[in-house]
Amino acid sequence: MDEDNREDNRTDRDILAKGLKRLGICLGLMFAGPTLLHLALDNSEKPLYIPLLIIAFILCIGAILFCF
């Protein structure tokens, strides 16, 4: 009985790896999105303003979606 209980309490490494991977992606998006948004809003007279702003918003939305 003790031996069966030990096998049930083991961590599923595949699920743990998948969760850590998702957390890493979310964390990266959480830093990249606002950073690019700040860069885009500071340089509004540059020619890459609109594309950079669009990419920044997509990354911010991606971070929110990955969190949930």
Backbone hydrogen bonds, N-H to C=O, Kabsch-Sander energy under -0.5 kcal/mol:
donor,donor_aa,acceptor,acceptor_aa,energy
5,N,1,M,-1.7
6,R,2,D,-1.5
7,E,3,E,-1.3
8,D,4,D,-1.4
9,N,5,N,-1.0
10,R,7,E,-0.8
13,R,11,T,-1.0
16,L,12,D,-2.1
17,A,13,R,-2.6
18,K,14,D,-2.2
19,G,15,I,-2.3
20,L,16,L,-2.4
21,K,17,A,-2.1
22,R,18,K,-2.2
23,L,19,G,-2.3
24,G,20,L,-2.3
25,I,21,K,-2.2
26,C,22,R,-2.5
27,L,23,L,-2.5
28,G,24,G,-2.3
29,L,25,I,-2.4
30,M,26,C,-2.4
31,F,27,L,-1.3
32,A,28,G,-2.7
33,G,29,L,-2.3
35,T,31,F,-1.4
36,L,32,A,-2.6
37,L,33,G,-2.3
38,H,34,P,-2.4
39,L,35,T,-2.3
40,A,36,L,-2.5
41,L,37,L,-2.4
42,D,38,H,-1.8
43,N,39,L,-1.2
44,S,41,L,-0.6
46,K,43,N,-1.3
49,Y,46,K,-1.2
52,L,48,L,-2.1
53,L,49,Y,-2.2
54,I,50,I,-2.4
55,I,51,P,-2.4
56,A,52,L,-2.3
57,F,53,L,-2.2
58,I,54,I,-2.2
59,L,55,I,-2.4
60,C,56,A,-2.2
61,I,57,F,-2.4
62,G,58,I,-2.5
63,A,59,L,-2.1
64,I,60,C,-1.8
65,L,61,I,-2.5
66,F,62,G,-2.6
67,C,63,A,-1.5
68,F,64,I,-1.1
